[in-house]
Amino acid sequence: MEGLQMEKRVFYMDYKESIRLYGELYLPLADHALPLFILCHGFGSGSHYLRHYGEMLSERGIACLTFDFFGGSDTSKSGGSMMDMTVFDQVEQLSFVVRHMALYEGIDRNRIYIGGESQGGLICGLCAAKIPGLIAGQVLLYSATYIPDFLRNKYPDKSKLKERERLLGLTVSRAYIEEIYDYDPYPVIASYEGPVLIIHGTEDSLVPMEVAERTHGVLKGSI
């Protein structure tokens, strides 16, 4: 399968009124239904950082979709700003994208996989728990499952939060922090029983290896 020809398709998905999600689909040229890997960017990032994954996977016979979350960054091609972003809204966006692509011509709806880097990994874990029947498996790249813990440590007094807060050099809303501040994602992601590949660097300075170990500990199908 290695070395297959591919084409890149740029398109928009109508998510909500006045919101269209920008996506890039890397599609192997084949005469059969293809497995699909949907890859999510992390906090303040964008789909353009993930293009090498799309090119690599498509050359090996796997279709790959990268997309920009609405509000995923202040330069998102899907629009919005990071003041619009919340974790649970991104879960809803990914759930929509999975359902949308399950109807896309040439895609095997029984072999749709999702993956995400950093915050995108947390989004994938929550999405898989929400729509497990549509998710054949996950790949979590240095998943920031500990975001609620991180936020509680950074902002120990929730009552003192301002409407705009600086986080990792970027500006987010109070709503982003408050929504997930007291949330425990681990029991939720643990409900997904499909296969999960966890990839994490031992010298990651932002997301500790202990987060990957705890995530692995709650997921029955993880390696």
N, C-alpha and C positions, 0 to 999 in steps of 0.2 A: 504493500500500500504506500510505502514511503516514496515521496517525490511526485505525488499526484498533482495535476494542474488544478488551479483554483481561481475563483473570481471573488472580488470584493464588491459587495452591494451596500450602498449607503441608503438608508431609508428612515422614515419617521413612523412612530406608532402613536395613534390617537389615544392618549391615556384618559384625560378628562377634558371637559370643555376648556378650550384655549391652552391646553397643555399637550404637547407632542414630544414624545421621548425620542431622542436621536440615537440611532444604532448603526453599527457596522457589522455586517454579516460576511464571514469568510467561508466560502462554500466550495467544497471540492467538486470537480466536474465528474459526476457519476450518474449511472442510470438506475440507481436504487435509492430507497429511503435511507437517509443518513442519521447517525446519532448526532446530537447537538449538545455543545457545552456552552452555557451562558455564564459569562465571567463579569463579576461586579468590581468596580474600582473602590478604593478606600476613601477615607475622610479627606475632603478637599481636593481629590484627584480627578481623573477623567479617563474615558475610554481610550484616548490616544496613547496612554502609557501601557496599554495592554495589547497593542497591535501585534507585537512579536509572538504572543501566545496564539492569536488567531491565525497568523501565517504558518506557524509551526504545526498546529493541530490540523489545519485544512490540508496540508501537504501529506498528512498521514491518514486521511480519509474521515476526519471528524469535523463537522461543521462547527463554527464558533461564532457566537454573537457577543460583542461588547457594546455597552450602551452607557450614556450619561444619565445619572439620576437627575431629576428636576431638583435644582437647589443643591446638587452634589458638590458644586464649587461655584465661585462667582463668575466663572467663564464657561459654565456648562452649556453645551450646544442644545440641551433640552430646555434651557432657560432657567429663570429663578435665580435666587442668591442663597447663600448659606444661612441667611436669616429665615428662609422658608423651610429648612431641613429639619426633620426629626427622624429618629431611627424607625419608628413604626410606620411612618409614611413611606420610607424607602422599602420596607417589607412589603407594603401594598403595591408599590411600583414593580418590584421584582415579581410578585405573584401575578400581576397583570401581564408582564413580559413573558413569563412561562406559559400562561394560557394562550397568549397571542401566538407564540411560536409553535405551540402544539398544533395549530391549525395551518401552519405555513407549509406550502407545497414542497415536497421533497424531504421533509423532516419526519423521522420516526418518533411519534409521540410517546412511545414506550421506552425510548432511550434518550431522555432529556436529563442532562446533568447540570448542576449549578456549582459555581465556585466564586470565591471572593477573597480579596486581600484586605487585611486589617479590619476596619469597620465593615467592609463588604462581606467578610467572613461571618461576622455576627448576623448581618442581614440574611445571609444564606441559611444559617442555622435556624433562625426564626421562621423563615419562609418555608423551609422543608417541613417544619413541624406544623405549619398552617395548611399546606397542600401536599401531604406526603405521597398521595397517589399519583401525582404528576412528576415526582422527582425520583429518578432512577439511582442517583447517587450524588455525593458532594465532594468537592475538593476545597479545603480550608487552608488558605495561605496566611500564615501568621495572624490567625483570626483574633480580633480584639474583643473576645467574649467578655472580658473584664471591664468594659467601658463603664458600667455603673459603679464598680469599685474605684476606678480611676477618678471618676467625677466626684465621688464622695470624699476621696482623699484631697482632691484639688480645691473643692468648695465645701469645707466641713460644716458650714452654717448655711443651709439652703435658704433661710429667710433673708439672707443678705445678698442674694443674687440680683444682679442688675439686668435690665431688659436686654442689654447687649454685653456679652462676655468674650474675652479673648481666650482662645483655646488652641494650643499648638501653633500659635502665630496667626490664627484666623479668627474671624468674628462669627459667633453663633448666637442664637437667641436664648433667652431664659427658658422658653418652652422646650427647646432641645434638651437642656439639662434636666429640667423638672420632670419631663415625661418618663425618663428612664432612671432617675436618681435612686429610687427605692425598688427598682425592678430586679428580680433575680432571673437571668436568662437560662441558667443551667438546667433547671427542671423542665423548661419548655423545650430546649434543643434536645434533651434526652429522650423525648417522645418519638423522635425519628429513629426508625430501626433499620434503615437501608445502609449501604456501604458508604463510608466516609474516609477520605484520605486527608490526613493532617500533615502539613508541611510547615516547619518552623525552624528558624536558625537559632543555634545555641547562644549566639552573641547578640541577639536582637536587643537593642538598648531601649526600645519603646514598649514593646509587648513582651513581658518576661516569659521564659520557657515554661514556667509553672502554669501559665494560662493554658498552653497547649496540653500539658499533662492533665490538668483538671478537665479540660474539654474532652480529651480522650477517655478519661475515667467515667464520664457520664454517657458516652455514646456507645451503644452495644456493638455497632458494626464498624467502628473506627480502627484504623491502623496508622 
